[in-house]
Amino acid sequence: MAGGDLAGGKTLRAATGAFICFEDEAGVTGRPPKGRTWGRRGITPRVKVSGRSRGRLSVAGLLCFRPGLPARLCYRLRRHTGRKGERRSLGEADYIRLLDGAHQLLKAPLIVVWDRLNTHISKTMKALVAERDWLTVVLLPGYAPDLNPVEGLWAHIKRSLANLAARTLNELETLLRRRLKALQYRHGILGGFLAGTGLARDRPDRPQYAEVSNACVYA
């Protein structure tokens, strides 16, 4: 693991058409996020949901940018039903499959920027990344959600799910997949999530990039 700037082959990789990809994950349960809606004057609208746990969904989102091209969204979803011995979060295999799929779709090297989640910095993940010469990983500073456009994506998705009470985990998964698939074709909205961070994809000399490039890098 090395600190500082992108060195050696990583700099070359960035100069030869790599996509800069931001990753983050979120959890979704059967309890819908609260939202505002129209109702009769003096009467608060209520949405009934089951008090019992019906499982949850974990989803990893990857927003990919390259100057001159529309923004792209890739994602990977995992169900958690609460069975004994079942993993309760996304694992290294989930993340690397997401990155492999994005690489196959985009047909270009990837520079992936993500946070310091334990799974992101584990020995297993570092070994998986090292096996892929097309992949460079950059770790964000300790707490910098404002630099990750995927945070804006999750806020947008959860607003769209407000007050929607899914009756089953299958129904919740269908709703979430529909929202994500629809966004894959809304390139302007995806680009807006990056603009919301203050970062720019066409001027890497801007000061905002220094905060990301000063993070740790491993190949």
ROTIDREN-969281 format. One record per residue (C-alpha): x, y, z; residue number from 0; residue in three letters. Coordinates in Angstrom, 2 decimals. Layout:
ROTIDREN-969281
+---------+---------+---------+------+------+
:       u :       v :       w : resi : resn :
+---------+---------+---------+------+------+
:       X :       Y :       Z :  NUM :  ALA :
...
+---------+---------+---------+------+------+
END
This chain:
ROTIDREN-969281
+---------+---------+---------+------+------+
:       u :       v :       w : resi : resn :
+---------+---------+---------+------+------+
:    0.00 :    0.00 :    0.00 :    0 :  MET :
:    1.35 :    3.38 :   -0.95 :    1 :  ALA :
:    0.37 :    6.90 :   -0.07 :    2 :  GLY :
:    0.47 :   10.06 :   -2.11 :    3 :  GLY :
:   -0.15 :   10.44 :   -5.81 :    4 :  ASP :
:   -0.85 :    7.87 :   -8.52 :    5 :  LEU :
:    2.55 :    6.52 :   -9.48 :    6 :  ALA :
:    4.07 :    4.47 :  -12.28 :    7 :  GLY :
:    1.55 :    2.43 :  -14.23 :    8 :  GLY :
:   -1.36 :    4.04 :  -12.43 :    9 :  LYS :
:   -0.59 :    7.44 :  -13.94 :   10 :  THR :
:   -0.30 :    5.85 :  -17.39 :   11 :  LEU :
:   -3.57 :    4.03 :  -16.83 :   12 :  ARG :
:   -5.34 :    7.30 :  -16.06 :   13 :  ALA :
:   -3.80 :    8.93 :  -19.13 :   14 :  ALA :
:   -5.00 :    6.18 :  -21.46 :   15 :  THR :
:   -8.75 :    6.51 :  -21.04 :   16 :  GLY :
:   -9.59 :    5.13 :  -17.61 :   17 :  ALA :
:  -12.99 :    5.75 :  -16.05 :   18 :  PHE :
:  -13.00 :    7.32 :  -12.60 :   19 :  ILE :
:  -15.57 :    5.37 :  -10.60 :   20 :  CYS :
:  -17.00 :    6.19 :   -7.18 :   21 :  PHE :
:  -18.49 :    3.39 :   -5.05 :   22 :  GLU :
:  -20.67 :    3.34 :   -1.98 :   23 :  ASP :
:  -23.19 :    0.97 :   -0.46 :   24 :  GLU :
:  -26.57 :    1.32 :    1.20 :   25 :  ALA :
:  -29.12 :   -0.82 :    3.01 :   26 :  GLY :
:  -32.85 :   -0.89 :    2.31 :   27 :  VAL :
:  -35.50 :   -2.46 :    4.55 :   28 :  THR :
:  -39.25 :   -2.98 :    4.40 :   29 :  GLY :
:  -39.81 :    0.11 :    6.50 :   30 :  ARG :
:  -40.12 :    2.91 :    3.94 :   31 :  PRO :
:  -38.27 :    6.22 :    4.38 :   32 :  PRO :
:  -40.55 :    9.01 :    5.58 :   33 :  LYS :
:  -41.64 :   11.50 :    2.98 :   34 :  GLY :
:  -44.10 :   14.33 :    2.46 :   35 :  ARG :
:  -47.35 :   13.99 :    0.55 :   36 :  THR :
:  -50.67 :   15.79 :    0.10 :   37 :  TRP :
:  -53.41 :   14.97 :    2.60 :   38 :  GLY :
:  -56.69 :   16.29 :    3.94 :   39 :  ARG :
:  -56.33 :   19.38 :    6.07 :   40 :  ARG :
:  -55.74 :   18.49 :    9.68 :   41 :  GLY :
:  -55.25 :   14.77 :    8.97 :   42 :  ILE :
:  -51.76 :   13.28 :    8.85 :   43 :  THR :
:  -51.47 :   10.57 :    6.15 :   44 :  PRO :
:  -50.33 :    7.24 :    7.56 :   45 :  ARG :
:  -48.71 :    4.27 :    5.86 :   46 :  VAL :
:  -49.08 :    0.93 :    7.64 :   47 :  LYS :
:  -46.07 :   -1.39 :    7.65 :   48 :  VAL :
:  -45.40 :   -4.72 :    9.32 :   49 :  SER :
:  -43.52 :   -4.59 :   12.60 :   50 :  GLY :
:  -41.84 :   -7.90 :   11.87 :   51 :  ARG :
:  -38.48 :   -8.10 :   10.11 :   52 :  SER :
:  -38.79 :   -9.48 :    6.57 :   53 :  ARG :
:  -35.15 :   -9.25 :    5.67 :   54 :  GLY :
:  -33.22 :   -6.46 :    4.05 :   55 :  ARG :
:  -31.29 :   -5.59 :    0.91 :   56 :  LEU :
:  -27.72 :   -4.39 :    0.55 :   57 :  SER :
:  -26.80 :   -2.62 :   -2.67 :   58 :  VAL :
:  -23.43 :   -1.36 :   -3.91 :   59 :  ALA :
:  -23.54 :    1.43 :   -6.47 :   60 :  GLY :
:  -20.76 :    2.43 :   -8.86 :   61 :  LEU :
:  -20.91 :    5.77 :  -10.70 :   62 :  LEU :
:  -18.41 :    5.92 :  -13.58 :   63 :  CYS :
:  -17.20 :    9.08 :  -15.31 :   64 :  PHE :
:  -14.92 :    9.91 :  -18.22 :   65 :  ARG :
:  -14.67 :   13.30 :  -19.97 :   66 :  PRO :
:  -16.70 :   13.45 :  -23.16 :   67 :  GLY :
:  -18.87 :   10.44 :  -22.28 :   68 :  LEU :
:  -22.18 :   10.15 :  -20.40 :   69 :  PRO :
:  -22.04 :    9.05 :  -16.78 :   70 :  ALA :
:  -22.72 :    5.35 :  -16.20 :   71 :  ARG :
:  -24.26 :    3.51 :  -13.26 :   72 :  LEU :
:  -23.52 :   -0.10 :  -12.29 :   73 :  CYS :
:  -24.81 :   -1.82 :   -9.17 :   74 :  TYR :
:  -24.87 :   -5.11 :   -7.31 :   75 :  ARG :
:  -27.63 :   -6.17 :   -4.95 :   76 :  LEU :
:  -27.64 :   -8.80 :   -2.20 :   77 :  ARG :
:  -30.59 :  -10.15 :   -0.20 :   78 :  ARG :
:  -30.41 :  -10.83 :    3.54 :   79 :  HIS :
:  -33.21 :  -13.04 :    4.84 :   80 :  THR :
:  -31.90 :  -13.54 :    8.37 :   81 :  GLY :
:  -31.10 :  -17.23 :    7.98 :   82 :  ARG :
:  -28.53 :  -18.68 :   10.35 :   83 :  LYS :
:  -24.99 :  -18.38 :    9.00 :   84 :  GLY :
:  -26.01 :  -15.98 :    6.24 :   85 :  GLU :
:  -23.72 :  -13.01 :    5.66 :   86 :  ARG :
:  -25.36 :   -9.76 :    6.78 :   87 :  ARG :
:  -23.45 :   -7.43 :    4.48 :   88 :  SER :
:  -21.72 :   -7.30 :    1.10 :   89 :  LEU :
:  -18.42 :   -9.18 :    0.94 :   90 :  GLY :
:  -15.23 :   -8.89 :   -1.06 :   91 :  GLU :
:  -16.64 :  -11.23 :   -3.73 :   92 :  ALA :
:  -19.65 :   -8.94 :   -4.22 :   93 :  ASP :
:  -17.49 :   -5.86 :   -4.69 :   94 :  TYR :
:  -15.02 :   -7.48 :   -7.07 :   95 :  ILE :
:  -17.85 :   -8.90 :   -9.20 :   96 :  ARG :
:  -19.29 :   -5.41 :   -9.43 :   97 :  LEU :
:  -15.94 :   -4.05 :  -10.61 :   98 :  LEU :
:  -15.41 :   -6.95 :  -13.03 :   99 :  ASP :
:  -18.84 :   -6.32 :  -14.52 :  100 :  GLY :
:  -18.18 :   -2.59 :  -14.89 :  101 :  ALA :
:  -14.85 :   -3.30 :  -16.59 :  102 :  HIS :
:  -16.52 :   -5.65 :  -19.07 :  103 :  GLN :
:  -19.25 :   -3.09 :  -19.77 :  104 :  LEU :
:  -16.99 :   -0.05 :  -20.13 :  105 :  LEU :
:  -14.08 :   -1.86 :  -21.81 :  106 :  LYS :
:  -11.55 :    0.47 :  -20.17 :  107 :  ALA :
:   -9.30 :    0.63 :  -17.09 :  108 :  PRO :
:  -10.99 :    1.70 :  -13.86 :  109 :  LEU :
:   -9.79 :    4.02 :  -11.10 :  110 :  ILE :
:  -12.15 :    3.23 :   -8.23 :  111 :  VAL :
:  -12.59 :    5.71 :   -5.38 :  112 :  VAL :
:  -14.23 :    4.40 :   -2.21 :  113 :  TRP :
:  -14.19 :    4.76 :    1.56 :  114 :  ASP :
:  -12.25 :    2.84 :    4.20 :  115 :  ARG :
:  -14.88 :    0.24 :    4.97 :  116 :  LEU :
:  -13.25 :   -2.87 :    6.46 :  117 :  ASN :
:  -14.18 :   -4.94 :    3.42 :  118 :  THR :
:  -12.60 :   -2.38 :    1.10 :  119 :  HIS :
:   -9.21 :   -2.49 :    2.81 :  120 :  ILE :
:   -9.01 :   -6.16 :    3.80 :  121 :  SER :
:   -6.09 :   -8.36 :    2.73 :  122 :  LYS :
:   -8.49 :  -10.37 :    0.59 :  123 :  THR :
:   -9.64 :   -7.26 :   -1.28 :  124 :  MET :
:   -6.08 :   -6.02 :   -1.80 :  125 :  LYS :
:   -5.13 :   -9.39 :   -3.27 :  126 :  ALA :
:   -8.15 :   -9.35 :   -5.62 :  127 :  LEU :
:   -7.30 :   -5.83 :   -6.78 :  128 :  VAL :
:   -3.63 :   -6.75 :   -7.32 :  129 :  ALA :
:   -4.69 :   -9.54 :   -9.71 :  130 :  GLU :
:   -6.33 :   -7.00 :  -12.05 :  131 :  ARG :
:   -3.89 :   -4.82 :  -13.95 :  132 :  ASP :
:   -6.76 :   -2.66 :  -15.24 :  133 :  TRP :
:   -7.85 :   -1.68 :  -11.72 :  134 :  LEU :
:   -6.53 :    1.03 :   -9.38 :  135 :  THR :
:   -8.20 :    1.74 :   -6.03 :  136 :  VAL :
:   -8.04 :    5.10 :   -4.26 :  137 :  VAL :
:   -9.18 :    5.41 :   -0.64 :  138 :  LEU :
:  -11.05 :    8.53 :    0.39 :  139 :  LEU :
:   -9.99 :   10.44 :    3.52 :  140 :  PRO :
:  -11.31 :    9.15 :    6.84 :  141 :  GLY :
:  -14.74 :   10.78 :    6.64 :  142 :  TYR :
:  -15.57 :   12.48 :    3.35 :  143 :  ALA :
:  -19.14 :   11.62 :    2.22 :  144 :  PRO :
:  -19.32 :   15.05 :    0.55 :  145 :  ASP :
:  -16.70 :   13.87 :   -1.99 :  146 :  LEU :
:  -18.64 :   10.76 :   -3.02 :  147 :  ASN :
:  -21.39 :   11.33 :   -5.63 :  148 :  PRO :
:  -22.95 :    7.94 :   -4.80 :  149 :  VAL :
:  -24.18 :    9.50 :   -1.53 :  150 :  GLU :
:  -26.38 :   11.74 :   -3.68 :  151 :  GLY :
:  -27.58 :    8.69 :   -5.60 :  152 :  LEU :
:  -28.74 :    6.97 :   -2.41 :  153 :  TRP :
:  -30.51 :   10.11 :   -1.21 :  154 :  ALA :
:  -32.33 :   10.30 :   -4.56 :  155 :  HIS :
:  -33.31 :    6.61 :   -4.47 :  156 :  ILE :
:  -34.57 :    6.72 :   -0.89 :  157 :  LYS :
:  -36.69 :    9.81 :   -1.61 :  158 :  ARG :
:  -38.30 :    7.89 :   -4.48 :  159 :  SER :
:  -39.10 :    5.00 :   -2.09 :  160 :  LEU :
:  -40.67 :    7.27 :    0.55 :  161 :  ALA :
:  -44.08 :    6.06 :    1.77 :  162 :  ASN :
:  -43.93 :    2.93 :   -0.42 :  163 :  LEU :
:  -44.68 :   -0.01 :    1.87 :  164 :  ALA :
:  -43.48 :   -3.23 :    0.21 :  165 :  ALA :
:  -45.30 :   -6.30 :    1.52 :  166 :  ARG :
:  -42.51 :   -8.77 :    0.81 :  167 :  THR :
:  -38.75 :   -8.76 :    0.30 :  168 :  LEU :
:  -39.32 :   -9.77 :   -3.34 :  169 :  ASN :
:  -41.55 :   -6.74 :   -3.87 :  170 :  GLU :
:  -38.97 :   -4.46 :   -2.23 :  171 :  LEU :
:  -36.22 :   -5.87 :   -4.45 :  172 :  GLU :
:  -38.34 :   -5.33 :   -7.56 :  173 :  THR :
:  -39.01 :   -1.70 :   -6.60 :  174 :  LEU :
:  -35.34 :   -1.03 :   -5.94 :  175 :  LEU :
:  -34.19 :   -2.64 :   -9.18 :  176 :  ARG :
:  -36.72 :   -0.59 :  -11.15 :  177 :  ARG :
:  -35.48 :    2.65 :   -9.59 :  178 :  ARG :
:  -31.85 :    1.80 :  -10.30 :  179 :  LEU :
:  -32.50 :    0.61 :  -13.86 :  180 :  LYS :
:  -34.44 :    3.78 :  -14.66 :  181 :  ALA :
:  -31.54 :    5.89 :  -13.40 :  182 :  LEU :
:  -29.09 :    4.04 :  -15.65 :  183 :  GLN :
:  -30.72 :    5.88 :  -18.59 :  184 :  TYR :
:  -30.85 :    9.29 :  -16.87 :  185 :  ARG :
:  -27.30 :   10.36 :  -17.65 :  186 :  HIS :
:  -27.97 :   14.00 :  -16.80 :  187 :  GLY :
:  -29.10 :   13.10 :  -13.29 :  188 :  ILE :
:  -26.09 :   10.82 :  -12.80 :  189 :  LEU :
:  -23.78 :   13.64 :  -13.85 :  190 :  GLY :
:  -25.57 :   15.92 :  -11.42 :  191 :  GLY :
:  -24.55 :   13.71 :   -8.50 :  192 :  PHE :
:  -20.90 :   14.40 :   -9.37 :  193 :  LEU :
:  -21.58 :   18.13 :   -9.78 :  194 :  ALA :
:  -23.09 :   18.12 :   -6.29 :  195 :  GLY :
:  -19.72 :   17.15 :   -4.81 :  196 :  THR :
:  -17.93 :   20.13 :   -6.39 :  197 :  GLY :
:  -15.60 :   17.80 :   -8.30 :  198 :  LEU :
:  -15.11 :   18.13 :  -12.06 :  199 :  ALA :
:  -14.30 :   15.37 :  -14.52 :  200 :  ARG :
:  -12.82 :   17.56 :  -17.25 :  201 :  ASP :
:  -10.38 :   19.70 :  -15.22 :  202 :  ARG :
:   -8.23 :   17.49 :  -12.94 :  203 :  PRO :
:   -6.10 :   20.49 :  -11.99 :  204 :  ASP :
:   -8.91 :   21.96 :   -9.92 :  205 :  ARG :
:   -8.23 :   22.19 :   -6.15 :  206 :  PRO :
:  -11.08 :   19.81 :   -5.29 :  207 :  GLN :
:   -9.20 :   16.92 :   -6.86 :  208 :  TYR :
:   -6.33 :   17.33 :   -4.40 :  209 :  ALA :
:   -8.47 :   16.00 :   -1.56 :  210 :  GLU :
:   -9.07 :   12.73 :   -3.41 :  211 :  VAL :
:   -5.60 :   12.35 :   -4.94 :  212 :  SER :
:   -3.94 :   12.78 :   -1.55 :  213 :  ASN :
:   -5.70 :    9.69 :   -0.27 :  214 :  ALA :
:   -4.03 :    6.27 :   -0.10 :  215 :  CYS :
:   -3.67 :    4.23 :   -3.27 :  216 :  VAL :
:   -3.24 :    0.51 :   -3.73 :  217 :  TYR :
:   -3.13 :   -1.61 :   -6.86 :  218 :  ALA :
+---------+---------+---------+------+------+
END
